[in-house]
Amino acid sequence: MADKIKDALKKLDYEVDDLVVTESNRPDLGEFQYNGAMALAKTYHKNPVEIANMLKDILVKDSFFKDVNVAGPGFLNLSISDEALINYLNNPDFSYAKKNKLIFLDYGGANVAKSLHVGHLRSANIGEALKRLCNYLGYETISDTHLGDWGRPLGLVLLELKKRNPSWLYFKEDYEGEYPKVEITSALLEEIYPYASTKAKEDEEYLKEAQLMTKKLQNGEKGIYALWQEIMEISKKDIKKIYDRLNTHYDLYKGESDAEKYVPEMLDYLDKQNIVEESEGAKVIPVSLPNDKLEIPPMLLIKSDGGILYSTTELATIYERIKINNPSEIWYIVDKRQELHFTQVFRAAYKSKIASPSQKLVFAGFGTMNGSDGKPFKTRDGGVMRLTDLLESVKKESLKRLNENILENRDSIAEDIAISTVKYADLLPNRETDYNFDLEKFCSLDGKTGPYILYSTIRMKSLLAKASENNYKWQEMKMIKGSFTRELILLLTNFDNVLNNSFQAKSLNDITDYLYRLATSFNRFYTENIILKENNEDLRESWLYLVSIVYKVNKILLDILAINVPERM
């Protein structure tokens, strides 16, 4: 449509760079709308209605359009002919060419030796879906969960293990042999960290011991480092198990410890750039800009006591990623409350020329997930809810609602439904929006919910399976009958816009909303037409063909969201 309007404008000697055709907000006047006549009227000092009418006179001769009319101050309303829609549907191309661009995505952010809690959910869900969206659109990606595996939290865990097990050979400084396996479980690590963290706040001597233990780890003391590796192995296994449940998969399981290796090299590089300044005994990189509306403090690089900070390892991580992978873009899918931290780090990366001006460093901050009361998601006793506990509660509710006639694979079906419930709810609002997770609401088969989308998709698949059993064929669209049939086809034409809007916004809400609109439109179409009993073979084939395309699009989009479709529900 845009191309045809451009061609018509050229015939009228009007030049436009960007031309936008939108879905009409007045479907009684047309299916699509072009409002550019007003802007052209200002540029060329003409009447917008006159320009719109001249456009209409050209476009009505094109068989692509069923109707073209002008309304109001120069709105051009357009409706597509059946012939054009049938041609579109019979030549579907939902694929994208490969692009010569590497996007590095940092999401997840799990902390070693600690339970994943509900605060880790959004980063994993949004990040995984954005990665899959990039892949579908033809971009190469590398994903990294960037584990919190270094620093004081690990020092606390190691110290408490020493307090409880002083005889372990890991703690013998003069020991030279192999270290025997010791009994460490993920449950033990989960119990130790909060205990040690609380004790460090109450006992100053304990805190000093933890700081010393952290230094021993970071200096690579043999026994301490070997025990840390043991903890890492156990924690990674546990973290992967939960991420696997969420269909979240990473190319890399690197952490702060990996970036630590690049800190000396990076600091030497920064010194040569002459951008590091002294400030009260500490080393900083000034990053404020003249047009800043709010004050942006310098990025603290090295503390006055010689210690490095999270911002230092963050910058070293960018240094590492660009040196090894040289991506075109790096996306950080993290809590939006970390925006200042990433603003400082990104500016330091550009100022130091670690990142070139052409390399995009993107902060994709997200809002918080709250309970149904709008308050932070907590357990009944007021603690932070573990992610596994949330998933189990949703799975339990899904089992309750599962069709009682389903006897086989009930557990795995309930698991798929539970994950779809959590993911769809998490991706439904705009990425930056806080939202309330309501178990009853989001497990429902009605409304904008994961179960509703799954149910509709299974209905499509079931209809096609029954048609196949009856030896019905669906090779092409031959005719259009009924308003809901047309509505469904028009929705399909928006597929490309939806994906590109989601990519540009780094948010999945366009896709989740589009899935809901498709499902709702399909269900209206399904209710209006007795498809399998239709005697007109051309009409039946057309309807079945349409269902097959809608089913394909649904599957593509659900795969982007990392949602599995069960056989039944």
WOHUPE-V577335 format. One record per helix or strand of 3 or more residues. SS is the DSSP state (H for helix, E for strand). FROM is the first residue (numbers start at 1). TO is the last residue. If there is no record, write none. Layout:
# WOHUPE-V577335
ss=SS from=FROM to=TO
ss=SS from=FROM to=TO
This chain:
# WOHUPE-V577335
ss=H from=2 to=11
ss=E from=32 to=34
ss=H from=36 to=44
ss=H from=48 to=59
ss=E from=65 to=71
ss=E from=75 to=80
ss=H from=82 to=90
ss=E from=102 to=107
ss=H from=118 to=136
ss=E from=140 to=144
ss=H from=152 to=164
ss=H from=169 to=171
ss=H from=186 to=202
ss=H from=204 to=218
ss=H from=222 to=245
ss=H from=256 to=273
ss=E from=276 to=279
ss=E from=282 to=285
ss=E from=299 to=302
ss=H from=310 to=324
ss=E from=329 to=335
ss=H from=336 to=351
ss=E from=360 to=366
ss=H from=387 to=401
ss=H from=410 to=428
ss=H from=439 to=442
ss=H from=450 to=469
ss=H from=483 to=492
ss=H from=495 to=505
ss=H from=509 to=528
ss=H from=537 to=560
